[in-house]
Amino acid sequence: MGDVTNSAPEESKDIPQDTLLPRLPRGLAVPEAEAGVLFALSFLVLLQAVSSCPKECSCDAHTKVADCGGKSLYDVPRKLHEDTLELYLQNNRIRGLGSMFFRETPQLQVLDLANNSISTLSPSALLGLRGLKILSLANNSIREVDRRLLVSIRNLTLLDLSYNSIGGLPAAFADSFHHLTHLSLHHNRLTKLDRVHLEALGNLKILGLKGNPWRCDCHLIGLKLWLETFAFKGGVVDGITCVQPHLMQERDLRHIPYELFHACMITSYSYLFANIHYLDSKHRTLGGHLHPSSRAPAGGDFNPQGEYALPDCEAKQRPRPVNYRHAMATVVITGVVCGIVFLMMVAAAIYGCAYAAINARYQRELKRKATEADREERKSSERDQEKTPPE
């Protein structure tokens, strides 16, 4: 046999490269014009969904911020993207917040409603904003804050209610804000503030109270005591200037000596006993440490980052009771002893009065009997004279 030569043609070399790819059946082929239209429509729909922003606002899709401030708006713009994290509505003309006012933006973390005309707040206005961290309602016309409004925003760290007409806070105010670090209540109509509203704010660092018509009477003793503890722990308060009574006008409550509250201390049992439970609970919380936290800010002014600072020098330690339970027992024992002494004095007074009354009655009886004896003796002498015959 001769040499066998492989003469099979190399077909793959002669076949066009694109024929090596799988081909669609002819029934599924899409015309180029229709494919282009579908692609364009899909792109527009996707672009609109991603970059949804009302015409009154300027939005940043990357940071998820919507700025609608200064547009003379009477309502919250619609068609905001549901992933918006920060919404700025300051310097508008919004007059009230209705039920579920921000239902289209449930992911909000920052909400600025400062400098509007808000006077009414629905109890469910902020319902659904569980992730809200910063809320500003400054410079509005708010007169009261419903406790139900605060239930759905328990994760707040900053709340600004300054420059309103608020005359009081709801009883459960502090129970809703365990994470709050900044609270501004300055320039409202607060005349008194119960320490109950502040005791549960364990993370509070900055408190604004200036510009209110404070009435510095016996009702503010509890607040004065709380402010001392708050400052000792590193907290910062801008000021609490008294307006009434006239004796304490234009004076800061924190700097008024306790001697001016002497009448309140004597006549009010609340001053004697109201502070014991609070100090005992704080003693357990602090674990007996009297030094302020090392994380407290330093410096005395408001810096550009928005943080207050304490003075560079270390705060002077105030003397504190070693054991508040012993102090409580001392107060109770003192009260019992004073009560016993008082009862003994009352008993002695009653005995003295009774003895004086009995002695006076006895003297009257003696005097009456002596008078009767004289009268009998006189009658007897007269009878004797009558029986004696004349000489």
Secondary structure, DSSP 8 states (H G I E B T S, - for coil): ----------HHHHS-GGGGS----GGG---HHHHHHHHHHHHHHHHHHHT---TTSEEETTTTEEE-TTS--SS--SS--TT--EEE--SS---EE-TTTTTT-TT-SEEE--SS---EE-TTTTTT-TT--EEE--SS------GGGGTT-TT-SEEE--SS------TTTGGG-TT--EEE--SS--S---THHHHT-TT--EEE-TTS-EE-SGGGHHHHHHHHHHHHTT-EE---BEEESGGGTT-BGGGS-GGGGHHHHHH-HHHHHHHHHHHHHHHHHHTT--S--TTS-BSSSB-TTS-B-B-SS--------S-HHHHHHHHHHHHHHHHHHHHHHHHHHHHHHHHHHHHHHHHHHHHHHHHHHHHHHHHHHHHHHHHS---
